[in-house]
C-alpha cells in the first residue's frame, strides 16, 4: 500500500522482494521461507479489516537500534541495528470485542511440526494470554503439502510441556490433524482463520 | 530487562539513555520527551503482567529496513533503516478476555492538548477498534503539571471530527477534565489505568 504521510514525512518505499531474497540470511527465522504464509495472513487481515470483520495486525519486527544519524532537513537514518527476539507472538487484535493472539509458523517436514519453531518467550506469552481469557492459537503450515492448520495454544502448551518433560521435540502430523482444525486455502480471504474461531467458540 | 537468549543468539545491549539523548532528533515524536510516560507505562504493564492482572505490551517501533549485512558467524546487522509511521496505536493486549488498545501522548501545554499528537492512521485504527467492540482510549499527560488523564477513544474521535469540520485543533483542558478520568500517579503501578477501565466498564 503506497501513500504519502500527511505530516510531510519522507515516504520510504518498501524493500522489494528481490532485495530481500538476494540477502537471505542463514538463520531460518529471518529467511523468506515464511514469506508466503506471512503474505497470506497479511492479505487475510486486510480482508477482515476492510469488511469490518476483525481488526488484526502483524506487529512490527522488533529491532534494537544502536546508531542513528540525524541529517539536517531529511529523515533520521538508522545506521546500526539488530534483529531482536520477539517477547510476544506476531499477530494480535480484536474480533467482536475479544482479544485474538496468534503466531504463524511453517515447516518443510511432512510428518511432524518441530517445536523449535517457537521460543520460550512466546510460550510464556501464550500461557499469559490463555490465563487472561484471550483467544490464543498458532497457525501451522506444512509447506510441502500446502496444508494449514489452526491449533489452540492450550494444545501447543501441552506438547511443549511434553518436550520439557523429556518427550519428543515435535508435534506429529496425526496429533495436529486430531486436535487442530484444517483451514482450506481460499482465494479471498486466503486463510480464513476467523471462520474456524467462530466454529470453535460459537460467537 | 537483561537476559540471554536460549537459542545462543548474540545479546544486543540496549541503547543507553545517554546515547539517545546525545542524538536527540528535532522531530518531537522521536525525541526523549515521551521517555518518562513510556517508561511509566512499561513499568505499569510489567506490574500488571507479573501479577496476572492484564497482558498488555508496547508494540515495537516500526522500522523500514533497507539494507542488511549478514556477516559470517555473527548476527545480521541492519545498516540502513528508517522510522516508519505506525499504522496502529502503540499499546494493546488483553484484560479479562477483552481487547485493550491505547495510545499515550504528552504535551508541555497547560490549557489544551494539541490534536497534532495523533495522526490519521491512528485515528482510523481507533475507529475500527471501537466498532469491533474493543476498549480503546488515549492516555494524555500534561507534563508541566504532571497530570495524566484517560480519555476514551469515542471522545477523541469527536474532537478529531470537530477539527476536521473547521473547529479548534486541540482539546481544552476543561473538556479533558470533564470527559476524561484523572489517573493519580502511584508508586506501583505508576499509572493504574486498568483501575479506571474497571470503574468505567464495571467488569
Interface residues (C-beta under 8 A of the other chain):
Chain A: X5 X6 X7 X9 X10 X12 X14 X15 X23 X25 X26 X27 X30 X49 X52 X54 X55 X57 X59 X60 X61 X62 X63 X64 X65 X66 X68 X70 X75 X76 X77 X78 X79 X80 X81 X82 X83 X84 X85 X86 X87 X88 X92 X93 X94 X95 X96 X97 X98 X99 X100 X101 X119 X120 X125 X128 X129 X131 X132 X133 X134
Chain B: X5 X6 X7 X9 X10 X12 X14 X15 X23 X25 X26 X27 X30 X49 X52 X54 X55 X57 X59 X60 X61 X62 X63 X64 X65 X66 X68 X70 X75 X76 X77 X78 X79 X80 X81 X82 X83 X84 X85 X86 X87 X88 X92 X93 X94 X95 X96 X97 X98 X99 X100 X101 X119 X120 X125 X128 X129 X131 X132 X133 X134
